[in-house]
Structure formats: structure tokens, C-alpha cells
Amino acid sequence: MPTQRRSATRRPGSGPRRSPPRRVAAQPAGATAVAPPRPRFTGRALVLALVMLALVISYASSLRAWWQQHAEISAAQADIVSSQRSVDILTLDKHRWADPAYVQQQARERFGWVLPGEVGYRVVDAGGHTLGAPARPAAPPQASTPPSWYEQVWGSIRAAGEEPGTTPPKRTPPRQVVIKLPRGRGSRGR
């Protein structure tokens, strides 16, 4: 068979060219082999380290954003649970106040009301204070209404007629007088 020369071009699908193995020079038996020093960081290692550092930084910022969102979601869920509890309590109160027996009980406890035909008793201590008295309801807040236009005009006319530096006398509201009439035998009780 004739010897064929391999062409300089490689055929498709053929593997990479392999270099022949290196031959190591024979050393004397007692000598130790000294290898040439290798560089600590190669270019490839430096590029790999930079890529890994960039990945760690990008994932760290993403992780921080995720952690903040997780905390916001947890706070929102806790707020929802708290609001739901408040809604449940208010719904229960609404159902209670729809019951006439509960309304009657609250009127008796809070205001000391009694039904017609019942006799109400109050225990008074030596100082004249009622023991076990229900808490008196607070007076409704009185809305301050601005004076009407004619009150403002009249006020400015009065202020114009006074000497500067003097304050006008304050008007006191009229006192209410309550007159209790004694009940006689012939009068009808209301």
C-alpha cells in the first residue's frame, strides 16, 4: 500500500491535534526536581474573579430589595389582620346594639334609667356622692359657629365707638332657672 500523506487541512469531524508528550530529562537519583515558578494569578483567574465579584454585587442589591419588600409585605399583612380584628369587633357591637334587650341593659347601666312602674334607688355616701353611679355621659361638644355678617358689622360699629385700648365688656349668657312645682294630690303625674 502506498503511504498517504496527510494533508495540511483537517477533515471535518476529526479531533484536535495533539502535541507529542514532553520528555523529562533524566535526573540523578538523589536530586530533587525544581519546577519553574508559576504566576499566582493568571489573566483568566483575574477575569473570573471580576465576573464573580460583579455577580455577587448584583445579587446583593437584588437580595436587599427583596428583603425590604418582604418586610413591607409582612407589615401590610399585620395591618390587615389588625384591621380585620377591628372590623370583627365593630360588627359584633353592631349586632349587639340591634338587640333591644342589650339596648335596654345599656340604658339602665349607663344612664340609670328604670322602666315605668319600677322604683330606682341610689345609695349615697356620707359625702353626698352616689355609690356605684353610672358614668355620666359627656356633654356633646359645642360647635363654635362663626358670627353672621350682621353680628360682625354690629361688632365693628361698637368697636368704633369705644376708646382705643379698652376692651368691651363680655356678655354673659342668661342663666337658666328651673322651677319645680310641687305635685299635689289632684295633679296628674307625667
ZISULUR-V502333 format. One record per pair of residues at least 12 apart in sequence whose C-alpha atoms are under 6 Angstrom apart, sorted by sequence separation. I is the first residue (numbers start at 1). J is the second residue. If there is no record, write none. Layout:
I;J, I;J
This chain:
110;134
